[in-house]
Amino acid sequence: MKIITLSATLMLLGSLSVALAEASVDAQIEAIKNTTSQQERVRLTNEFKTTLSTLSQEEREAAIEKLRSGMDGDGVKVRERVRERVRLNQMDETRERQENQRMNQNQVGSQFMQQNPSITPDPSGTPNRFMNNR
């Protein structure tokens, strides 16, 4: 009789601990999703990781899946912002590279004109006549 009572008590405690762990995991995921501060998010994520370390493999996988599914909307927004930032940086680099190329070509053209004074420049030209910049 004692063994049955002890077994039933252990099963009840195990069920309660699983339910509490699941509630705790859900609460932690919600807290991570709802925080706006990066430092707070890191702290909550570290706490979540500590909680994950106490769970069984199946519970851990379920908790991670909940976290991923809850964060997908945020992940998409972050990826879109990163893509936009990369695109803008590439445009800036391209613009800068083109400007440097234009300056280098004008400099080479000016040096050529200085080294070959017998060549008469086009009177309708401008100082940037080498690249047809007006």
Residue pairs with C-beta under 8 A, 6 or more apart in sequence:
18 59
21 51
21 54
21 55
21 59
22 59
24 51
25 48
25 51
25 55
25 59
25 63
25 66
26 66
28 44
28 47
28 48
28 51
29 48
29 63
29 66
29 67
29 70
30 70
31 44
32 41
32 44
32 45
32 48
32 67
32 71
33 70
33 71
33 74
35 41
35 44
48 63
48 67
51 63
52 60
52 63
52 64
55 63
102 131
102 133
105 130
105 131
106 127
106 128
106 130
106 131
106 133
108 130
109 129
109 130
109 131
110 130
113 119
113 121
121 129
122 129
126 133
126 134
128 134
